[in-house]
Amino acid sequence: MLKALANPVRLQIVHGLLQTGCHNVSCIERGTGMSQSCISQHLQKLRAAGILTADRQGNEVYYRVSSRETAGLVAALFGEEETAYVL
């Protein structure tokens, strides 16, 4: 898990999802200012590491953090309370 989160872009994506809840690639793209293809590659790695799950709703795929353990780790890295996150 730490290896996947060691990349600053992936950590930013996970932190953003925890702060605001489920999002699709378009929302993440607006929040990070990165290209859709770049975000998609990072999301794929986060899913492969078991950090994120994805739910399809029509044509959209919504991503969320898969576990409280991940939320706790990210909270510790940012010095925040896990209770402030949307799970």
N, C-alpha and C positions, 0 to 999 in steps of 0.2 A: 504494500500500500504506500509506504513512504517513497519508494522508487517512482511510482506513478505521480505522486504529489510533489516530487522534487522539482518538477518543471514549473516555473512561475506562471505560465499561461494556464496549465491544468489546475494549479492551486487557485488561481483567480476565478476560473470557471466554477470550481466546486464551492468556493467561498460565496460567489454570487448566487448560486443555486440555493445555498443554505440561508442566505439572507432574504431571498425573495420568493422561494418556492419553485415549483415546476416551471420549466421554460422550454420552448422549442429553439431551434438553431437561430431563427431570426431575432428572438429576444436576446439571446446570448451574444449574437453578433453586434447588436446595438449597444449592449452593456460593456463590451470589451473593445469595440472599434476594430476588431480583426475580421478578416475575410471569412466567408462561409466555409470555404474549403479547408482553411486552417483550423477552424473550430471543429469541423466534422472529424478531422484526423485526431484531434485531441480527445473528443468525445468517444471515439472508437477505442482509444487506449484506456480511457477511464472505465469504459464498460468492460473491456477485457480484464482489467484488474479487479473488477467487482465493486468498484466505488460508486458507479452510477447504474441506474436501471432506466429503461425506456418504455414508454407506453404509447402505442399508436392510437390516434383519434382521427379517423378520416385520413386526410393526406398529411397530417402533422404528426411528428414524433416529439413527445414531451419527456424531458429528462429530469430525474430527481436523484438525490443521494440515497444510496441503498441501505444504510444502517446508521444507528445511533453511535456506533464505535467510530465511524468515519467522521461524523459530526463532532464527536468529542475530541478527536485528534485535531481537526481543523480549528476548533475553538481554542485548544491549547496552543497551537501554532500562532494564532492571532491574539492570544491573551484575552479572549472573549468568553462570555457565558454561553454554554450550549443552549440554554433555555431561550435565548434570543433568536434562535434559528427556526426556520420553517421546515418541518420534517414531513 
